[in-house]
Every structure is written in C-alpha cells, then in structure tokens.
Amino acid sequence: MDEFKVGDTVQILAGPMRHSVGTVVYVYEAEKTYLVRVGASMQQYYKPDEIRLFQP
C-alpha cells in the first residue's frame, strides 16, 4: 500500500462525502484502507480507488 501516506491531502471520490477534501490520518494495512479525516470530527475509511491526491 504505497498510494498514500499519513499527512497526504486527498479528495474523496465515492460515497456521501464525495468531492470533499481531507487528510489521511491512518493507514490500515490489514484491510488495505486509509482513514481520512474531513474537518474536526468527521472521519471514515476509504479504499485506494475511492480517493486521490488533491490537486488544487
């Protein structure tokens, strides 16, 4: 799992938070997912194909 690392700013591509921008805060190797935090209290796990690096 080399796609993203903790601290990367990513854009969410799927689900109810689609188009939101957040920060990768944890890499869950066993499940092959990334925990992305949006704002102060919203966070969710995403698969690599559900997020991409944010390009302003």
C-alpha positions in Angstrom: 0.0 0.0 0.0 2.1 2.8 -1.3 -0.6 5.0 -2.9 -0.9 7.4 0.0 0.8 8.2 3.3 -0.2 9.8 6.6 -0.5 13.6 6.1 -1.5 13.5 2.4 -4.3 15.7 1.4 -6.8 13.7 -0.7 -10.1 14.3 -2.5 -12.9 11.7 -1.8 -14.3 10.2 -5.0 -17.1 8.0 -3.6 -19.9 7.9 -1.0 -21.7 10.7 0.8 -18.5 12.7 1.3 -17.8 12.7 -2.5 -15.8 15.8 -3.6 -14.8 16.6 0.0 -11.1 17.2 0.8 -9.5 15.6 3.8 -6.2 14.3 5.3 -5.0 10.7 5.6 -4.5 10.1 9.3 -4.0 6.4 9.4 -3.1 3.5 7.0 -4.9 0.3 7.9 -2.6 -2.3 6.2 -4.7 -5.4 7.2 -7.8 -4.0 5.5 -6.0 -2.1 2.7 -7.8 1.1 3.6 -7.0 4.7 4.6 -8.6 6.7 7.4 -9.4 10.1 6.0 -10.4 13.0 8.3 -12.5 15.8 7.0 -12.9 18.8 9.3 -12.6 18.4 13.1 -14.8 15.4 13.7 -15.7 13.5 10.5 -13.5 10.6 9.5 -14.0 7.4 7.5 -12.0 4.6 5.9 -11.6 4.5 2.1 -10.1 2.1 -0.3 -7.3 3.4 -2.6 -9.7 3.7 -5.6 -12.1 5.9 -3.6 -9.7 8.7 -3.0 -7.0 10.6 -5.0 -4.3 13.1 -4.2 -5.9 16.6 -4.0 -4.9 18.9 -7.0 -5.9 22.5 -6.2 
